[in-house]
Amino acid sequence: MANQFALPPALKYGLVAFYGYGAAVHIANILSWTGFDWMLAPVKWQVLDGLYLVLDIAVVVGLLAGRVWVVPALVLAASSQILLYTVLRAWVLGVPADFAVVPTDVTYLNGLVVFHIACLAALGAVFWRTRQRA
C-alpha cells in the first residue's frame, strides 16, 4: 500500500522506545514530576513540552502503524530538536534563575542532539539502501 512504511524491526522498535520515553518525559514535565512546577515554567518550555509531546506520540503511533506520514513527523521531531539544542540553545536556556540548567542538563541536551542526528542518519541509510535495491 502507498500509505504504508516499514523499517527494520530493531530500528522501528528502538525508535518507538526512545520516542515513547520522550513522550513520557514531556508528560512528567507537564505533571511537574521532574523537579520544577510546570505551571511556573517559562512559557516557551510549556509550549515546547506540548509540541514535542504531540510529535513524539505521532512518531510512536506512526511507526507502530507503519504509516508513511511518520517520515515527516520523525524528520520534523529530530531536525527541530537538533536546531533547538544547537543554534537556538541560548534561547531555550535563556530562562529565569529559578529554572537555570546545571551542567548535567547541558550534557543531556548534547546527548539528545547526538541521538537525533543518529535517527536522521539511520532513516537516511534505510532510504538509501531501499533505493539501491530498486
C-alpha positions in Angstrom: 0.0 0.0 0.0 1.2 3.5 -0.7 0.4 4.8 2.8 2.5 2.0 4.4 6.1 2.4 5.6 8.4 -0.3 7.1 11.7 0.0 8.9 13.9 -2.9 10.0 12.3 -4.2 13.3 15.3 -3.3 15.5 15.3 0.3 14.3 11.5 0.6 14.4 11.2 -0.7 18.0 14.3 1.2 19.1 12.7 4.5 17.8 9.4 3.5 19.4 11.1 3.0 22.7 13.1 6.3 22.6 10.3 8.5 21.3 7.9 6.8 23.8 10.4 7.7 26.5 10.5 11.3 25.2 6.7 11.5 25.4 6.8 10.1 28.9 9.3 12.9 29.9 7.1 15.6 28.4 4.1 14.1 30.4 6.2 14.1 33.6 7.2 17.7 33.0 3.6 18.7 32.4 2.6 16.9 35.6 5.5 18.7 37.5 7.2 15.4 38.3 10.6 16.4 37.1 11.8 18.9 39.7 10.0 22.0 38.8 6.5 23.4 38.8 5.4 23.3 35.2 2.8 26.0 35.6 5.5 28.4 36.7 8.0 27.3 34.0 8.8 29.7 31.2 6.1 29.7 28.6 8.5 28.6 25.9 9.2 25.4 27.8 5.5 24.8 28.2 4.9 25.3 24.5 7.9 23.0 23.6 6.7 20.3 26.0 3.2 20.3 24.4 4.6 20.4 20.9 7.1 17.6 21.4 4.6 15.5 23.3 2.4 15.6 20.2 5.3 14.9 17.9 6.7 12.1 20.0 3.3 10.4 20.2 2.8 10.9 16.4 6.2 9.2 15.8 5.3 6.3 18.1 1.9 5.8 16.6 3.1 6.2 13.0 5.9 3.7 13.5 3.7 1.1 15.2 1.0 1.5 12.5 3.6 1.6 9.7 2.2 4.8 8.2 4.2 6.8 5.7 3.3 10.0 7.4 5.7 9.0 10.2 8.6 10.0 8.0 7.9 13.8 8.0 6.9 13.6 11.7 10.2 11.9 12.6 12.2 14.3 10.4 10.5 17.3 12.0 10.9 16.0 15.5 14.6 15.2 15.1 15.7 18.1 13.0 13.8 20.7 15.0 15.3 19.4 18.3 18.8 19.5 16.7 18.2 23.1 15.8 16.8 24.0 19.2 19.7 22.4 21.1 22.4 23.8 18.9 21.7 27.0 17.1 18.9 28.1 19.4 20.3 26.7 22.6 20.9 30.2 24.2 17.2 31.0 23.6 16.0 27.7 25.0 18.2 28.0 28.1 17.6 31.8 28.5 15.3 31.4 31.4 14.9 33.0 34.9 17.4 31.9 37.6 14.8 29.6 39.2 14.9 27.5 36.0 18.6 27.7 35.2 20.1 24.5 34.0 23.0 22.7 35.5 25.9 21.1 33.6 24.3 17.7 33.7 21.3 19.2 31.9 23.6 20.5 29.2 25.2 17.1 28.8 21.7 15.6 28.4 20.9 18.1 25.7 24.1 17.2 23.9 23.1 13.6 24.1 19.7 14.5 22.6 21.5 16.2 19.7 23.6 13.1 19.0 20.5 10.8 19.3 18.5 12.9 16.8 21.4 13.0 14.4 21.7 9.2 14.6 17.9 8.9 14.0 18.2 11.0 10.8 21.2 9.1 9.7 19.5 5.8 10.2 16.4 6.9 8.4 18.6 8.2 5.5 20.5 4.9 5.4 17.2 3.0 5.1 16.1 5.2 2.3 19.5 4.9 0.5 19.6 1.2 0.9 16.0 0.9 -0.4 16.8 3.0 -3.5 19.9 0.9 -4.1 17.8 -2.3 -4.2 15.2 -0.8 -6.6 
